[in-house]
Amino acid sequence: MAVVWQQTLKGVNYQVRSAGATRRLYTDGVYHSQYNPNSPVGGSVWDLLMLPAFFHAGDRLKRILVLGVGGGAVIRQLDHFFEPETIVGVELNPVHIKVAKRFFGVKGKHIQLLQADAIAWLKAYRGPKFDLIIDDLFGEVDGEPERVIEADPHWFKHLTRPLAKDGTLVINFDTPAGLKTCAWYTDKASHLSFNQAYQFSTPLYHNCIGAFTRQATDSKGFEANLQCYKELDRRRNSCRLTARWRKLRL
């Protein structure tokens, strides 16, 4: 991939690379985001973060919160498929916000990108509730991405407080083991906050996505919602989804 932009700031090297219409963001060599506006589904981990939104019918997903924006790939996907009224993205790194706007096309009056510590911001937030909350809070340790906060009962409480009564919470875990030790499994109150939970994964990445929803939509209804879009209809040979999902049980 060709390097179309790079900057070194405070000892951190940022690069945007391209292959055709595809853009990728790297921070000190760590792969943060990828998006192609001509192909909004590409078999990536961002597909997994976006897919749980389809437990909702398209016209019921109005307000979305993304904690950890990176280059904004999942924001572009959600905007493409749902056209929500409001998307709020909270990102600690101001360079990532600049890249998201300039190179990934994260723009529009309905999209608010806030430069802030997402953990502190969420704890202080007292505004309208969100239909969908995505926790994609990762940093880097020895050149590898790692979650910056444990999904324990305390953090689950903060995540569910601004979640709508029929909302969905999505959390990115770096390994399946991380999902298995989250509060949905270990804390009764966290478990009872949701009607059902699912695991999303892909053979292309180690990440494991937990989707905890208050929706009544089951697997059959979820698949039917996907089939409304040719890019997500797995009956079509052109569908590029590599995702797998299964319902979680204690």
Backbone torsions as a table, in degrees:
resi	resn	phi	psi	omega
1	MET	NA	140.7	-179.8
2	ALA	-80.1	142.2	174.7
3	VAL	-83.9	116.1	-178.3
4	VAL	-99.0	-16.1	178.9
5	TRP	-163.3	143.5	172.5
6	GLN	-154.1	155.3	179.7
7	GLN	-154.1	140.2	173.1
8	THR	-112.5	121.0	-175.7
9	LEU	-133.6	123.2	-179.0
10	LYS	52.8	40.0	176.6
11	GLY	81.6	1.2	-179.8
12	VAL	-106.0	129.7	180.0
13	ASN	-98.3	127.0	177.9
14	TYR	-112.9	137.1	177.4
15	GLN	-136.4	141.9	166.5
16	VAL	-114.4	124.5	-179.5
17	ARG	-115.3	153.2	-177.3
18	SER	-133.6	150.3	168.3
19	ALA	-141.8	101.7	-172.3
20	GLY	65.9	-129.6	179.3
21	ALA	-85.4	-5.6	-179.1
22	THR	-75.8	136.7	174.6
23	ARG	-122.1	138.3	175.9
24	ARG	-127.3	141.0	175.7
25	LEU	-108.5	128.8	175.0
26	TYR	-122.7	135.3	174.7
27	THR	-121.3	112.6	-172.8
28	ASP	50.7	40.7	176.4
29	GLY	83.5	-7.5	179.2
30	VAL	-86.5	129.1	-175.0
31	TYR	-78.8	114.2	-172.9
32	HIS	-105.0	-36.0	-173.9
33	SER	-156.1	151.4	171.2
34	GLN	-146.7	136.2	176.4
35	TYR	-153.2	142.4	174.5
36	ASN	-129.7	112.7	-177.2
37	PRO	-62.9	-20.5	178.4
38	ASN	-85.3	-11.2	-179.1
39	SER	-147.6	80.0	-172.1
40	PRO	-66.6	-10.6	174.9
41	VAL	-119.6	124.7	-175.1
42	GLY	-134.9	13.6	-179.9
43	GLY	80.9	20.1	-175.0
44	SER	-98.4	174.9	177.1
45	VAL	-65.9	-24.9	179.1
46	TRP	-70.0	-27.1	171.1
47	ASP	-58.1	-42.6	-177.4
48	LEU	-64.9	-37.6	179.0
49	LEU	-69.2	-32.4	-177.3
50	MET	-81.1	-35.9	-169.9
51	LEU	-58.4	-39.6	-179.7
52	PRO	-58.8	-17.5	175.6
53	ALA	-59.0	-23.0	-176.5
54	PHE	-82.3	6.5	163.5
55	PHE	-70.9	-18.0	175.9
56	HIS	-98.8	143.8	167.1
57	ALA	-67.0	151.1	-172.5
58	GLY	-55.3	-35.0	-175.4
59	ASP	-85.4	2.3	-178.1
60	ARG	-105.4	-0.4	-177.8
61	LEU	-105.6	94.6	-172.5
62	LYS	-103.1	-40.0	-174.8
63	ARG	-124.6	127.6	-175.7
64	ILE	-127.9	138.8	175.1
65	LEU	-121.2	127.8	177.2
66	VAL	-118.9	117.4	178.0
67	LEU	-98.7	109.3	-174.5
68	GLY	97.0	93.1	-171.2
69	VAL	-87.3	-38.5	-171.8
70	GLY	58.2	-130.8	176.1
71	GLY	-84.8	-5.1	176.1
72	GLY	88.8	21.5	-176.7
73	ALA	-58.8	-47.4	-176.2
74	VAL	-69.1	-29.7	175.5
75	ILE	-64.2	-43.9	177.8
76	ARG	-61.6	-40.9	179.8
77	GLN	-64.2	-48.1	-178.9
78	LEU	-64.1	-38.9	178.2
79	ASP	-65.5	-37.0	179.7
80	HIS	-64.5	-46.7	-172.5
81	PHE	-88.0	-28.5	-170.9
82	PHE	-115.7	-24.8	-176.3
83	GLU	47.6	57.2	-177.9
84	PRO	-69.2	164.9	179.2
85	GLU	-71.7	-36.1	-175.8
86	THR	-144.4	132.9	168.1
87	ILE	-125.9	123.8	175.8
88	VAL	-110.4	123.5	175.9
89	GLY	-115.6	129.1	-179.4
90	VAL	-114.0	122.6	-173.6
91	GLU	-138.3	130.7	-178.5
92	LEU	-72.0	-36.6	-170.6
93	ASN	-89.3	114.2	-178.3
94	PRO	-66.6	-26.3	177.7
95	VAL	-67.0	-39.9	177.6
96	HIS	-60.9	-40.0	178.8
97	ILE	-64.0	-43.5	178.3
98	LYS	-60.7	-43.4	-180.0
99	VAL	-65.9	-42.2	-179.7
100	ALA	-58.1	-41.6	-179.2
101	LYS	-73.9	-45.1	-171.0
102	ARG	-79.2	-41.3	-171.4
103	PHE	-109.4	-23.0	-177.5
104	PHE	-105.9	-0.8	174.4
105	GLY	69.0	29.1	179.0
106	VAL	-82.3	90.7	-174.1
107	LYS	-142.2	163.3	176.9
108	GLY	131.4	147.5	-178.9
109	LYS	-63.5	-24.3	-178.4
110	HIS	-85.0	-4.2	-179.1
111	ILE	-108.2	122.5	177.3
112	GLN	-112.8	117.7	175.0
113	LEU	-104.9	116.2	-175.2
114	LEU	-109.8	129.7	176.3
115	GLN	-90.0	106.8	-175.5
116	ALA	-165.3	161.9	169.7
117	ASP	-72.0	113.2	-172.7
118	ALA	-63.0	-32.1	-179.6
119	ILE	-67.4	-49.8	178.8
120	ALA	-65.0	-40.0	-179.6
121	TRP	-60.6	-45.6	-177.8
122	LEU	-66.0	-40.7	-180.0
123	LYS	-62.7	-30.3	-178.7
124	ALA	-91.2	-13.0	-172.7
125	TYR	-67.7	134.1	178.3
126	ARG	-137.4	25.0	-177.2
127	GLY	-90.8	-163.1	179.9
128	PRO	-59.0	152.8	-177.9
129	LYS	-78.6	163.2	-177.4
130	PHE	-114.0	142.7	176.6
131	ASP	-76.7	-28.3	-178.8
132	LEU	-140.9	129.0	175.2
133	ILE	-123.5	128.3	178.3
134	ILE	-115.8	121.9	175.3
135	ASP	-101.7	105.0	178.5
136	ASP	-124.7	50.0	-172.7
137	LEU	-89.6	102.8	-177.9
138	PHE	-130.8	145.2	169.0
139	GLY	-120.2	-164.5	178.7
140	GLU	-124.1	136.6	173.8
141	VAL	-131.2	117.9	-178.3
142	ASP	53.1	40.3	176.2
143	GLY	79.1	8.2	179.8
144	GLU	-121.7	141.6	178.5
145	PRO	-69.1	142.5	-179.0
146	GLU	-149.0	138.6	178.2
147	ARG	-57.9	143.0	-177.5
148	VAL	-95.0	-10.2	178.8
149	ILE	-147.8	138.1	179.7
150	GLU	-73.7	139.2	179.8
151	ALA	-84.2	62.1	-178.5
152	ASP	-91.0	177.5	-178.5
153	PRO	-56.8	-35.6	-179.8
154	HIS	-63.3	-45.4	-179.5
155	TRP	-72.0	-37.7	176.0
156	PHE	-58.2	-39.4	-179.6
157	LYS	-61.8	-42.2	178.4
158	HIS	-67.6	-37.0	-179.6
159	LEU	-70.0	-35.3	-176.0
160	THR	-85.3	-20.8	-178.9
161	ARG	-58.4	-44.7	179.0
162	PRO	-91.4	13.7	-179.0
163	LEU	-89.4	134.6	179.6
164	ALA	-61.2	159.0	-175.6
165	LYS	-63.4	-20.8	175.5
166	ASP	-118.8	28.3	-174.3
167	GLY	-84.5	176.5	-179.8
168	THR	-130.8	133.9	176.8
169	LEU	-109.7	131.8	-179.7
170	VAL	-122.5	129.2	-179.7
171	ILE	-128.0	131.3	177.1
172	ASN	-90.2	120.3	175.5
173	PHE	-109.4	143.1	-177.4
174	ASP	-75.4	-19.7	177.9
175	THR	-144.6	158.9	173.8
176	PRO	-59.0	-32.3	179.1
177	ALA	-62.6	-34.8	178.0
178	GLY	-63.2	-40.9	176.5
179	LEU	-63.2	-41.9	-176.2
180	LYS	-64.8	-20.6	-178.7
181	THR	-106.3	9.3	-178.9
182	CYS	-76.8	170.9	-172.8
183	ALA	-64.3	-25.0	178.9
184	TRP	-60.1	-32.7	178.5
185	TYR	-86.3	-33.9	-167.3
186	THR	-102.1	-14.9	-173.1
187	ASP	-127.3	122.0	-174.9
188	LYS	-61.1	-43.6	-178.5
189	ALA	-62.5	-41.1	178.4
190	SER	-64.8	-40.5	179.9
191	HIS	-63.9	-44.4	-175.8
192	LEU	-75.2	-6.7	178.2
193	SER	-72.7	-11.6	-173.8
194	PHE	-130.4	149.3	177.3
195	ASN	-73.8	-36.3	-177.2
196	GLN	-160.3	164.6	-179.1
197	ALA	-142.4	149.7	-178.3
198	TYR	-136.0	154.4	171.7
199	GLN	-109.0	132.2	176.1
200	PHE	-116.6	135.5	-179.6
201	SER	-150.1	170.6	176.0
202	THR	-146.9	144.6	179.0
203	PRO	-66.3	-10.8	-176.5
204	LEU	-85.3	-14.3	-176.8
205	TYR	-139.3	155.9	175.8
206	HIS	-80.1	-20.7	-175.7
207	ASN	-57.0	149.0	178.2
208	CYS	-131.6	123.9	-175.7
209	ILE	-101.3	127.8	173.1
210	GLY	-97.5	127.9	178.0
211	ALA	-118.4	116.7	-175.1
212	PHE	-117.5	113.5	-169.9
213	THR	-124.3	147.8	173.1
214	ARG	-98.0	4.5	175.9
215	GLN	-75.7	155.6	176.1
216	ALA	-90.7	-6.8	-176.9
217	THR	-57.9	127.3	178.3
218	ASP	-95.7	-175.1	-176.8
219	SER	-59.6	-38.7	-179.3
220	LYS	-65.4	-45.3	178.6
221	GLY	-66.4	-37.0	176.8
222	PHE	-60.7	-47.3	178.8
223	GLU	-62.3	-39.0	178.6
224	ALA	-63.5	-38.3	177.0
225	ASN	-63.6	-39.5	177.9
226	LEU	-63.9	-38.1	-174.9
227	GLN	-69.7	-7.1	175.2
228	CYS	-73.1	-11.5	-177.4
229	TYR	-124.1	127.8	-175.9
230	LYS	-61.5	-32.6	-179.2
231	GLU	-68.5	-18.5	-174.2
232	LEU	-115.1	1.1	-177.4
233	ASP	-85.5	104.4	-174.4
234	ARG	-71.5	-4.4	174.0
235	ARG	-77.1	-15.6	-178.5
236	ARG	-92.3	139.2	177.7
237	ASN	-65.5	-23.9	-178.1
238	SER	-80.1	-10.2	-178.4
239	CYS	-66.8	128.9	-176.4
240	ARG	-102.7	10.5	178.1
241	LEU	-65.6	130.0	172.7
242	THR	-112.3	6.3	-174.0
243	ALA	-70.6	148.1	171.4
244	ARG	-125.3	146.4	178.0
245	TRP	-143.3	152.3	177.7
246	ARG	-151.4	151.9	-179.7
247	LYS	-75.7	140.1	179.2
248	LEU	-90.3	143.8	176.6
249	ARG	-137.8	149.3	176.2
250	LEU	-74.0	NA	NA
